């Protein structure tokens, strides 16, 4: 008993399919393997703390610039902290920041974590007007209850809470 079809035309099609399918699978696999470093995942500081991306892995880190955290060095290097309600990450950036970059601003920093846990940004993006925020940042802030899209005052991070005593 043979598993091949009796029709010559059907056998030809089956043979053609059995040759083409592995070639296409290898081509797709090689394409995905070649693009593995081009994919940049988006994280908030708390999501990055959970996911623990490997040092050197390209990601996007988004959140709000912590008030009082921006430190500009004479060599053009800028250090600041990006935070959400749960966590904060120190960011180092060498270059010119966007004009709209400021404390309390929603930003996305593209880069990678170093081995010492500091995020080294290659590019920093800031919102371009009062109502726009990148969708990933807005969604993450809404999920954490931090969304200020309706003009609500910014939360006071780092201030001690009131105790019941």
Residue, then its C-alpha position, 0 to 999 in steps of 0.5 A: x500500500x502506497x501513501x502517494x496519490x495514484x494521479x500523476x498530477x497529484x504526485x507532482x503537486x505533493x513533490x513540489x509542496x514537499x520541496x517548497x515547504x522546507x525552503x520557505x520554513x528555513x527562509x522564515x526562520x533565518x529572517x526571524x533569527x536575523x531580526x532578533x536584535x532589531x525587536x525592541x520591547x517596551x517596559x515601564x520600570x516595574x515591568x522591567x524589574x519583573x522581566x529582568x531583560x538581559x544586559x545589552x538587550x535593546x528595549x524601550x523604557x517608558x515612564x515619568x521623569x522623577x522630579x529633582x532627578x535630572x543631573x547634567x554633566x559638562x561633557x554632555x552626559x545627562x542622568x535622570x530617573x524614570x519612574x512609575x508608581x512601583x519602581x524607578x530606574x536610573x537612566x544615563x544619556x549622552x547627547x541632546x535631549x528633546x526640547x520638551x524633556x522636563x521633570x514630570x514629563x512622560x518619556x520613552x528612552x531607547x537603549x539597554x541596561x548595563x551590567x550595573x543595572x543602569x539604563x543607558x539610553x541611545x535615544x530619548x523621546x518626549x511627548x510633543x504637546x499637552x495631550x499626546x503621550x505614546x500609546x505604550x506609556x499611556x496604557x501602562x500608566x492607566x494600568x497602574x492608576x497613574x494616568x494624568x491625561x485629564x489634567x490631574x495633578x502629578x502624584x507626589x512620589x517619595x513623600x511619606x504617607x500619612x500614618x494613623x498615629 
